[in-house]
Amino acid sequence: MKTKFLTLVLGFVMMVSFASLSSASSEASDSSGGDFRNLDTIYIDAGHSGKTGFDQSFTLSPDSDKNLKIWVKNDGSGSVQFLVEHIDSGVQNTETVSSGGQLTMRAYMPDGSYLYGKFRVYVYTTDGSEMNIKVRARGY
């Protein structure tokens, strides 16, 4: 499993880390990143198909969640680009998810405090192939 860590400073006080970027070539199974738990805050639970991109934003209030997991499963015929952005700061991370693959991105505060702000999830194809994806985002 491939793991990447990226810590970015937002302003002078807040830090957000996008971490635990699992390999896009991992086994395609809903159990690795797409499952919800009873007390999770559900931000996205969607399927999307076609040639147009999937683009959805959501806002975390300052006292709701300390962790955010965003998962995409690609059942389409070609690779997709998976972008997660913290809109308030402009911090973003993009990874390629191959056909049959899946990927989880995690956002959290290194000091253990609550996340806050507006996040965007954008999944798109660069080769014009038909997409067939599942996207889930959950806070806890």
Phi and psi in degrees as GROMACS dihedral restraints (atoms count N, CA, C in turn):
[ dihedral_restraints ]
;  ai    aj    ak    al  type     phi  dphi    fc
    3     4     5     6     1   -89.5    20    10
    4     5     6     7     1   130.0    20    10
    6     7     8     9     1  -126.4    20    10
    7     8     9    10     1   136.0    20    10
    9    10    11    12     1  -124.5    20    10
   10    11    12    13     1   147.9    20    10
   12    13    14    15     1  -126.4    20    10
   13    14    15    16     1   135.6    20    10
   15    16    17    18     1  -141.7    20    10
   16    17    18    19     1   117.7    20    10
   18    19    20    21     1  -112.7    20    10
   19    20    21    22     1   131.3    20    10
   21    22    23    24     1  -129.0    20    10
   22    23    24    25     1   140.2    20    10
   24    25    26    27     1   -89.2    20    10
   25    26    27    28     1   128.7    20    10
   27    28    29    30     1  -112.7    20    10
   28    29    30    31     1   111.3    20    10
   30    31    32    33     1    68.1    20    10
   31    32    33    34     1  -142.4    20    10
   33    34    35    36     1  -106.8    20    10
   34    35    36    37     1   -18.1    20    10
   36    37    38    39     1  -112.3    20    10
   37    38    39    40     1   -47.7    20    10
   39    40    41    42     1   -87.8    20    10
   40    41    42    43     1   140.7    20    10
   42    43    44    45     1  -125.4    20    10
   43    44    45    46     1   138.9    20    10
   45    46    47    48     1  -123.0    20    10
   46    47    48    49     1   136.0    20    10
   48    49    50    51     1  -114.3    20    10
   49    50    51    52     1   130.8    20    10
   51    52    53    54     1  -100.2    20    10
   52    53    54    55     1   115.2    20    10
   54    55    56    57     1  -137.9    20    10
   55    56    57    58     1   179.3    20    10
   57    58    59    60     1    55.4    20    10
   58    59    60    61     1    53.4    20    10
   60    61    62    63     1   -87.6    20    10
   61    62    63    64     1    96.2    20    10
   63    64    65    66     1   -68.7    20    10
   64    65    66    67     1   155.0    20    10
   66    67    68    69     1   -61.1    20    10
   67    68    69    70     1   135.0    20    10
   69    70    71    72     1   -67.9    20    10
   70    71    72    73     1   -13.8    20    10
   72    73    74    75     1   -93.9    20    10
   73    74    75    76     1     9.3    20    10
   75    76    77    78     1   -67.3    20    10
   76    77    78    79     1   164.5    20    10
   78    79    80    81     1   -56.9    20    10
   79    80    81    82     1   136.4    20    10
   81    82    83    84     1   -78.3    20    10
   82    83    84    85     1    99.2    20    10
   84    85    86    87     1  -146.4    20    10
   85    86    87    88     1   134.8    20    10
   87    88    89    90     1   -64.7    20    10
   88    89    90    91     1   -15.8    20    10
   90    91    92    93     1   -78.1    20    10
   91    92    93    94     1   -16.6    20    10
   93    94    95    96     1   -83.1    20    10
   94    95    96    97     1   -25.5    20    10
   96    97    98    99     1  -155.1    20    10
   97    98    99   100     1   -10.7    20    10
   99   100   101   102     1   -99.0    20    10
  100   101   102   103     1    -3.1    20    10
  102   103   104   105     1   -79.7    20    10
  103   104   105   106     1   143.9    20    10
  105   106   107   108     1  -100.1    20    10
  106   107   108   109     1   153.3    20    10
  108   109   110   111     1  -113.5    20    10
  109   110   111   112     1   165.4    20    10
  111   112   113   114     1   -55.6    20    10
  112   113   114   115     1   -40.5    20    10
  114   115   116   117     1   -98.9    20    10
  115   116   117   118     1     8.4    20    10
  117   118   119   120     1   -68.4    20    10
  118   119   120   121     1   149.3    20    10
  120   121   122   123     1   -92.2    20    10
  121   122   123   124     1   121.8    20    10
  123   124   125   126     1   -92.4    20    10
  124   125   126   127     1   118.6    20    10
  126   127   128   129     1  -101.6    20    10
  127   128   129   130     1   -37.4    20    10
  129   130   131   132     1  -141.8    20    10
  130   131   132   133     1   135.6    20    10
  132   133   134   135     1  -149.0    20    10
  133   134   135   136     1    88.4    20    10
  135   136   137   138     1  -141.8    20    10
  136   137   138   139     1   152.5    20    10
  138   139   140   141     1  -112.1    20    10
  139   140   141   142     1   151.4    20    10
  141   142   143   144     1  -149.3    20    10
  142   143   144   145     1   135.7    20    10
  144   145   146   147     1  -138.5    20    10
  145   146   147   148     1   160.6    20    10
  147   148   149   150     1   117.0    20    10
  148   149   150   151     1  -171.1    20    10
  150   151   152   153     1   -98.1    20    10
  151   152   153   154     1   -12.1    20    10
  153   154   155   156     1   -83.0    20    10
  154   155   156   157     1   153.1    20    10
  156   157   158   159     1   -74.2    20    10
  157   158   159   160     1   156.6    20    10
  159   160   161   162     1   -93.4    20    10
  160   161   162   163     1   125.2    20    10
  162   163   164   165     1  -140.0    20    10
  163   164   165   166     1   112.8    20    10
  165   166   167   168     1  -142.6    20    10
  166   167   168   169     1   139.6    20    10
  168   169   170   171     1  -118.4    20    10
  169   170   171   172     1   155.1    20    10
  171   172   173   174     1  -153.4    20    10
  172   173   174   175     1   160.0    20    10
  174   175   176   177     1  -119.7    20    10
  175   176   177   178     1   134.3    20    10
  177   178   179   180     1  -100.5    20    10
  178   179   180   181     1   127.4    20    10
  180   181   182   183     1   -76.5    20    10
  181   182   183   184     1   156.8    20    10
  183   184   185   186     1   -64.6    20    10
  184   185   186   187     1    -7.7    20    10
  186   187   188   189     1  -128.0    20    10
  187   188   189   190     1    24.8    20    10
  189   190   191   192     1   -98.4    20    10
  190   191   192   193     1   -52.7    20    10
  192   193   194   195     1  -139.7    20    10
  193   194   195   196     1   146.0    20    10
  195   196   197   198     1   -98.9    20    10
  196   197   198   199     1   -18.7    20    10
  198   199   200   201     1  -133.4    20    10
  199   200   201   202     1   147.1    20    10
  201   202   203   204     1  -135.6    20    10
  202   203   204   205     1   126.6    20    10
  204   205   206   207     1  -117.0    20    10
  205   206   207   208     1   129.6    20    10
  207   208   209   210     1  -121.7    20    10
  208   209   210   211     1   124.6    20    10
  210   211   212   213     1  -125.1    20    10
  211   212   213   214     1   139.8    20    10
  213   214   215   216     1  -132.0    20    10
  214   215   216   217     1   138.7    20    10
  216   217   218   219     1  -119.7    20    10
  217   218   219   220     1   127.8    20    10
  219   220   221   222     1  -106.7    20    10
  220   221   222   223     1   105.7    20    10
  222   223   224   225     1  -102.0    20    10
  223   224   225   226     1    11.9    20    10
  225   226   227   228     1   -81.2    20    10
  226   227   228   229     1   179.2    20    10
  228   229   230   231     1   -85.3    20    10
  229   230   231   232     1   -15.6    20    10
  231   232   233   234     1  -130.4    20    10
  232   233   234   235     1   174.5    20    10
  234   235   236   237     1   -72.0    20    10
  235   236   237   238     1   154.2    20    10
  237   238   239   240     1  -126.6    20    10
  238   239   240   241     1   156.8    20    10
  240   241   242   243     1   -97.8    20    10
  241   242   243   244     1   134.3    20    10
  243   244   245   246     1  -118.6    20    10
  244   245   246   247     1   108.6    20    10
  246   247   248   249     1  -111.6    20    10
  247   248   249   250     1   131.0    20    10
  249   250   251   252     1  -121.8    20    10
  250   251   252   253     1   129.7    20    10
  252   253   254   255     1  -131.8    20    10
  253   254   255   256     1   136.3    20    10
  255   256   257   258     1   -91.4    20    10
  256   257   258   259     1    99.7    20    10
  258   259   260   261     1   -59.6    20    10
  259   260   261   262     1   -39.7    20    10
  261   262   263   264     1   -58.1    20    10
  262   263   264   265     1   -32.1    20    10
  264   265   266   267     1  -109.4    20    10
  265   266   267   268     1   -16.2    20    10
  267   268   269   270     1    82.6    20    10
  268   269   270   271     1     1.6    20    10
  270   271   272   273     1   -70.8    20    10
  271   272   273   274     1   131.4    20    10
  273   274   275   276     1  -148.1    20    10
  274   275   276   277     1   160.6    20    10
  276   277   278   279     1  -142.3    20    10
  277   278   279   280     1   134.2    20    10
  279   280   281   282     1  -126.0    20    10
  280   281   282   283     1   134.9    20    10
  282   283   284   285     1  -133.2    20    10
  283   284   285   286     1   154.1    20    10
  285   286   287   288     1   -92.7    20    10
  286   287   288   289     1   134.6    20    10
  288   289   290   291     1  -117.8    20    10
  289   290   291   292     1   115.6    20    10
  291   292   293   294     1   -73.9    20    10
  292   293   294   295     1   164.8    20    10
  294   295   296   297     1   -57.4    20    10
  295   296   297   298     1   130.3    20    10
  297   298   299   300     1    83.9    20    10
  298   299   300   301     1    -3.0    20    10
  300   301   302   303     1   -98.8    20    10
  301   302   303   304     1   176.3    20    10
  303   304   305   306     1  -148.5    20    10
  304   305   306   307     1   160.3    20    10
  306   307   308   309     1  -151.7    20    10
  307   308   309   310     1   142.1    20    10
  309   310   311   312     1  -120.3    20    10
  310   311   312   313     1   130.5    20    10
  312   313   314   315     1  -112.4    20    10
  313   314   315   316     1   143.1    20    10
  315   316   317   318     1  -124.2    20    10
  316   317   318   319     1   134.0    20    10
  318   319   320   321     1  -117.5    20    10
  319   320   321   322     1   137.8    20    10
  321   322   323   324     1  -160.4    20    10
  322   323   324   325     1   164.2    20    10
  324   325   326   327     1   -93.4    20    10
  325   326   327   328     1   127.6    20    10
  327   328   329   330     1   -57.3    20    10
  328   329   330   331     1   -28.2    20    10
  330   331   332   333     1   -86.7    20    10
  331   332   333   334     1     2.0    20    10
  333   334   335   336     1    84.6    20    10
  334   335   336   337     1     3.2    20    10
  336   337   338   339     1   -78.9    20    10
  337   338   339   340     1   176.2    20    10
  339   340   341   342     1   -74.2    20    10
  340   341   342   343     1   143.0    20    10
  342   343   344   345     1   -74.2    20    10
  343   344   345   346     1   156.5    20    10
  345   346   347   348     1  -157.6    20    10
  346   347   348   349     1   161.2    20    10
  348   349   350   351     1   110.9    20    10
  349   350   351   352     1  -178.7    20    10
  351   352   353   354     1   -96.4    20    10
  352   353   354   355     1   131.5    20    10
  354   355   356   357     1  -116.0    20    10
  355   356   357   358     1   150.6    20    10
  357   358   359   360     1  -128.0    20    10
  358   359   360   361     1   138.0    20    10
  360   361   362   363     1  -119.1    20    10
  361   362   363   364     1   123.3    20    10
  363   364   365   366     1  -132.4    20    10
  364   365   366   367     1   120.6    20    10
  366   367   368   369     1  -121.6    20    10
  367   368   369   370     1   128.7    20    10
  369   370   371   372     1  -149.7    20    10
  370   371   372   373     1   162.7    20    10
  372   373   374   375     1  -107.0    20    10
  373   374   375   376     1   145.0    20    10
  375   376   377   378     1  -104.4    20    10
  376   377   378   379     1    -8.1    20    10
  378   379   380   381     1  -110.9    20    10
  379   380   381   382     1     5.8    20    10
  381   382   383   384     1    79.7    20    10
  382   383   384   385     1     7.5    20    10
  384   385   386   387     1   -74.8    20    10
  385   386   387   388     1   159.6    20    10
  387   388   389   390     1   -69.2    20    10
  388   389   390   391     1   130.1    20    10
  390   391   392   393     1   -93.6    20    10
  391   392   393   394     1   148.4    20    10
  393   394   395   396     1  -145.6    20    10
  394   395   396   397     1    95.6    20    10
  396   397   398   399     1  -127.0    20    10
  397   398   399   400     1   159.7    20    10
  399   400   401   402     1  -120.8    20    10
  400   401   402   403     1   137.5    20    10
  402   403   404   405     1  -131.6    20    10
  403   404   405   406     1   131.0    20    10
  405   406   407   408     1  -136.2    20    10
  406   407   408   409     1   138.7    20    10
  408   409   410   411     1  -133.2    20    10
  409   410   411   412     1   131.0    20    10
  411   412   413   414     1  -139.8    20    10
  412   413   414   415     1   143.3    20    10
  414   415   416   417     1  -111.1    20    10
  415   416   417   418     1   151.9    20    10
